[in-house]
Amino acid sequence: MKILVINPNASAAMTGEIERAAREVASSGTQIIAVNPADGPESIEGHYDDVYAAVGVLECIRRHEGEGIDAYLIACGNDPALAAAREMVRAPVLGIGEAAMHVATMLGGHFSVITTLARTNVQLEDNVLRYGMSHACRSVRDVSLPVLGLEGDEAYGKMRDVIVDAIENDAAETIVLACAGMAAMAKRLSEELSIPVIDGVQGGVRLLEALVGLGAATTKIRSFAPPGAKTYRGAFAYAAPGARPANE
């Protein structure tokens, strides 16, 4: 089984961290291929970054067409380009934000989402609604740190404090980490606080393995039907639907 793990930002260093987290839980027969776009933001922290990152996600999928990819994981908590990616391919596609929320609801009645900066809260709140998780999500909280600042004892301390606040004041029973850069902290936080802390990279890999094992594929009726053939002009002419081979 081949899983293409896409870091939507252009940071090769973060891609390496994501790859390590994915390989740590992948089954022996699963090949993890971790990639990132050559162009785009080095971190994703708002709607503007999301738009450029989304193009990069689709480019990564296109670049690896024909390589026998069985499943795709978009490794950013905002899940950029998730719906568009599902239109492109038949193989299962998960975003780590959606994956982590589903896992959290299997382990507790209510969860809180932990993100980086306050400016990203609204995007995650929108996703909670989109994924039908409003009944289970108690809060979206941020640690007031940028994506590239999620390392070291100070960052861990802030993460811990925010999670404790969510447990005590929001009645959170499980925690969703909404940034792939938080993956390395998940196990330590879970053990120290005695609460399930869900990293969507690892949760997403295991969910994709299950979906592939079931022989499941993304529906091509209505919601994620392939885009209709049309002309794209200028720099994006190559990306026009029908201008590339279909990825089965």
Backbone torsions as a table, in degrees:
resi	resn	phi	psi	omega
1	MET	NA	133.7	177.8
2	LYS	-114.0	124.5	175.3
3	ILE	-114.2	121.8	175.1
4	LEU	-88.5	113.2	179.7
5	VAL	-99.0	115.3	-174.3
6	ILE	-105.4	114.1	168.8
7	ASN	-83.1	113.0	-174.0
8	PRO	-70.4	-13.5	176.6
9	ASN	-93.2	173.3	-172.5
10	ALA	-97.0	19.8	-179.2
11	SER	-90.8	108.9	178.8
12	ALA	-65.0	-32.7	179.4
13	ALA	-63.7	-43.2	178.4
14	MET	-68.1	-35.2	176.4
15	THR	-58.9	-39.8	177.8
16	GLY	-62.5	-40.9	178.6
17	GLU	-65.9	-41.5	179.0
18	ILE	-64.1	-42.0	179.3
19	GLU	-61.2	-41.8	179.0
20	ARG	-62.6	-43.4	179.5
21	ALA	-63.3	-41.0	-178.8
22	ALA	-67.2	-44.2	-178.6
23	ARG	-66.0	-28.0	-177.4
24	GLU	-62.0	-30.7	-177.1
25	VAL	-111.7	-9.1	-177.0
26	ALA	-65.8	143.5	177.0
27	SER	-67.6	161.3	-175.3
28	SER	-60.5	-27.9	-179.0
29	GLY	-91.9	7.2	-177.1
30	THR	-102.5	128.8	176.6
31	GLN	-100.4	120.2	177.4
32	ILE	-94.4	123.0	176.0
33	ILE	-115.9	107.4	-176.0
34	ALA	-101.2	129.7	-176.5
35	VAL	-139.4	165.2	170.9
36	ASN	-144.6	157.3	178.5
37	PRO	-65.2	150.5	174.6
38	ALA	-74.0	-28.2	-177.5
39	ASP	-120.5	146.5	176.9
40	GLY	134.8	-176.4	-178.2
41	PRO	-70.9	148.2	176.6
42	GLU	-77.8	-16.4	172.5
43	SER	-149.8	157.0	-175.3
44	ILE	-117.0	112.0	-172.2
45	GLU	-141.8	51.0	178.0
46	GLY	149.8	174.8	-176.8
47	HIS	-61.7	-41.3	-177.6
48	TYR	-61.0	-48.7	177.6
49	ASP	-60.1	-39.8	-177.2
50	ASP	-56.9	-41.5	-176.0
51	VAL	-63.5	-47.0	180.0
52	TYR	-70.3	-35.7	177.8
53	ALA	-65.0	-36.0	-179.0
54	ALA	-61.4	-41.5	176.4
55	VAL	-60.3	-41.0	179.2
56	GLY	-63.3	-38.1	178.1
57	VAL	-60.9	-47.6	-179.0
58	LEU	-65.6	-34.6	177.1
59	GLU	-64.8	-40.1	178.4
60	CYS	-62.8	-41.4	178.1
61	ILE	-63.7	-45.9	-179.6
62	ARG	-62.4	-40.1	-176.8
63	ARG	-64.5	-27.7	-176.4
64	HIS	-104.6	12.9	174.3
65	GLU	-60.1	145.1	177.7
66	GLY	83.3	4.5	-178.8
67	GLU	-102.2	10.1	177.3
68	GLY	71.0	34.9	178.9
69	ILE	-70.0	130.3	-178.3
70	ASP	-94.0	-22.2	-178.2
71	ALA	-163.4	158.7	-176.1
72	TYR	-129.5	139.8	176.8
73	LEU	-127.3	121.2	177.5
74	ILE	-92.5	110.9	-168.3
75	ALA	-95.1	62.3	170.6
76	CYS	-146.1	135.3	-173.8
77	GLY	-63.0	-21.5	177.2
78	ASN	-81.2	-9.1	179.1
79	ASP	57.5	50.9	-179.2
80	PRO	-63.1	137.8	175.6
81	ALA	66.7	17.0	-175.8
82	LEU	-60.1	-50.7	-178.2
83	ALA	-65.2	-41.6	179.3
84	ALA	-63.4	-39.7	178.3
85	ALA	-63.3	-37.9	178.3
86	ARG	-67.2	-28.4	173.9
87	GLU	-70.3	-31.2	-175.2
88	MET	-73.7	-35.2	-168.5
89	VAL	-130.0	158.6	174.6
90	ARG	-88.8	-27.6	-179.5
91	ALA	-63.1	153.3	177.9
92	PRO	-60.1	140.2	176.4
93	VAL	-128.4	127.0	175.5
94	LEU	-123.9	148.4	166.5
95	GLY	-101.7	148.3	-175.5
96	ILE	-68.2	-26.3	177.3
97	GLY	-67.0	-51.2	179.0
98	GLU	-62.8	-43.3	-179.1
99	ALA	-59.5	-45.8	-177.6
100	ALA	-65.0	-37.1	178.5
101	MET	-64.1	-41.7	179.0
102	HIS	-64.2	-44.1	178.9
103	VAL	-62.1	-41.8	-178.9
104	ALA	-59.5	-39.3	-178.3
105	THR	-72.9	-17.4	176.0
106	MET	-81.4	-14.4	-174.9
107	LEU	-113.2	-7.1	180.0
108	GLY	-168.6	165.7	-177.0
109	GLY	-77.2	-33.2	-175.7
110	HIS	-139.3	144.2	179.7
111	PHE	-129.9	160.7	168.8
112	SER	-119.2	146.8	179.6
113	VAL	-101.9	132.5	178.7
114	ILE	-111.9	122.7	-178.8
115	THR	-123.1	-172.1	-171.9
116	THR	-88.5	-73.4	-176.8
117	LEU	-109.8	152.7	-178.0
118	ALA	-59.3	-28.5	-178.3
119	ARG	-65.2	-19.2	-179.9
120	THR	-92.3	-6.4	-177.3
121	ASN	-57.5	-43.5	-175.4
122	VAL	-64.8	-33.9	178.1
123	GLN	-64.6	-40.7	179.8
124	LEU	-72.1	-36.5	175.5
125	GLU	-62.1	-39.4	176.4
126	ASP	-63.0	-41.0	179.9
127	ASN	-67.1	-36.9	176.3
128	VAL	-56.4	-44.8	177.7
129	LEU	-64.5	-46.5	-176.6
130	ARG	-61.4	-36.8	-177.2
131	TYR	-87.1	3.0	178.9
132	GLY	70.2	33.8	-174.7
133	MET	-109.0	11.3	-176.5
134	SER	-59.7	-33.2	-179.0
135	HIS	-68.0	-23.2	-173.5
136	ALA	-105.7	-22.6	-175.4
137	CYS	-85.7	117.9	179.6
138	ARG	-82.8	-33.1	-176.9
139	SER	-168.8	159.8	168.0
140	VAL	-119.5	119.9	-176.6
141	ARG	-124.3	150.5	179.6
142	ASP	-118.5	157.8	-179.5
143	VAL	-102.2	4.6	177.9
144	SER	57.2	39.3	176.2
145	LEU	-132.0	141.0	176.1
146	PRO	-71.4	162.5	-179.0
147	VAL	-54.5	-43.3	-176.6
148	LEU	-80.3	5.5	177.9
149	GLY	-111.0	16.4	-175.7
150	LEU	-91.6	52.7	178.7
151	GLU	-138.7	154.7	173.9
152	GLY	89.5	174.5	-174.9
153	ASP	-66.3	-35.6	-179.5
154	GLU	-64.3	-44.0	179.0
155	ALA	-64.3	-42.2	179.2
156	TYR	-61.9	-42.3	179.6
157	GLY	-61.1	-41.8	178.5
158	LYS	-65.7	-41.8	178.3
159	MET	-59.4	-47.6	-178.2
160	ARG	-60.2	-46.0	-177.6
161	ASP	-62.5	-41.7	-178.8
162	VAL	-67.3	-38.6	178.8
163	ILE	-67.1	-43.0	177.4
164	VAL	-59.1	-41.8	178.0
165	ASP	-61.4	-40.8	179.3
166	ALA	-65.8	-37.2	178.9
167	ILE	-67.5	-46.6	-173.1
168	GLU	-78.4	-35.5	-172.7
169	ASN	-107.0	-20.7	-178.9
170	ASP	-111.3	-2.9	-178.7
171	ALA	62.9	32.1	176.5
172	ALA	-68.2	137.2	178.2
173	GLU	-109.0	-22.6	174.0
174	THR	-138.8	161.1	-175.8
175	ILE	-125.7	132.8	175.5
176	VAL	-105.8	122.8	175.2
177	LEU	-89.4	118.9	-171.1
178	ALA	-99.3	29.8	176.0
179	CYS	-150.9	131.8	179.7
180	ALA	-62.1	-25.3	178.9
181	GLY	-69.5	-9.1	178.2
182	MET	-92.6	-4.8	-171.4
183	ALA	-54.4	-40.4	-175.7
184	ALA	-66.2	-18.6	-178.1
185	MET	-91.7	-14.1	-168.5
186	ALA	-58.3	-50.4	-175.4
187	LYS	-64.1	-44.8	-179.3
188	ARG	-62.9	-44.3	179.1
189	LEU	-62.5	-42.5	-179.6
190	SER	-62.1	-43.8	-178.8
191	GLU	-69.4	-41.7	-177.3
192	GLU	-69.7	-36.5	-174.6
193	LEU	-100.3	-3.3	178.8
194	SER	54.7	48.0	179.4
195	ILE	-145.6	143.5	176.6
196	PRO	-63.9	120.7	176.2
197	VAL	-113.9	112.9	-168.7
198	ILE	-99.2	119.2	170.7
199	ASP	-94.1	122.0	-175.7
200	GLY	-70.2	-20.3	176.6
201	VAL	-65.0	-53.2	-178.2
202	GLN	-70.7	-41.7	177.4
203	GLY	-62.6	-39.4	-179.8
204	GLY	-65.6	-40.3	178.5
205	VAL	-60.5	-46.0	-177.3
206	ARG	-69.2	-36.3	176.6
207	LEU	-65.7	-40.4	178.8
208	LEU	-65.3	-39.2	176.5
209	GLU	-58.6	-40.9	179.5
210	ALA	-66.4	-43.7	-179.8
211	LEU	-62.8	-44.0	178.5
212	VAL	-64.5	-39.8	178.9
213	GLY	-62.2	-29.5	177.8
214	LEU	-81.3	-7.6	-176.2
215	GLY	74.6	22.3	-176.4
216	ALA	-78.3	149.2	178.1
217	ALA	-138.1	158.1	178.1
218	THR	-69.7	131.9	179.8
219	THR	-60.4	145.5	174.8
220	LYS	-115.4	21.0	174.8
221	ILE	-104.3	124.5	175.6
222	ARG	60.6	-95.3	-166.5
223	SER	-51.0	-46.3	-175.8
224	PHE	-120.5	32.3	174.6
225	ALA	-61.8	147.3	178.8
226	PRO	-57.5	144.6	178.6
227	PRO	-63.6	142.5	-179.4
228	GLY	-70.7	148.9	-178.7
229	ALA	-62.5	133.8	177.0
230	LYS	-162.5	171.3	-179.5
231	THR	-91.1	131.5	168.7
232	TYR	-107.8	137.1	-176.9
233	ARG	-105.5	158.0	174.0
234	GLY	71.7	-139.8	-172.7
235	ALA	-62.6	-23.2	-177.4
236	PHE	-99.7	15.4	-179.0
237	ALA	-57.5	-37.5	-178.0
238	TYR	-64.4	-22.8	-174.5
239	ALA	-92.8	1.5	-178.4
240	ALA	-59.5	136.4	177.2
241	PRO	-54.7	129.8	-176.4
242	GLY	95.2	-11.8	179.9
243	ALA	-89.4	-3.2	-179.1
244	ARG	-130.6	157.3	177.0
245	PRO	-68.2	142.3	178.8
246	ALA	-68.5	141.8	176.5
247	ASN	-96.6	107.5	179.9
248	GLU	-85.2	NA	NA
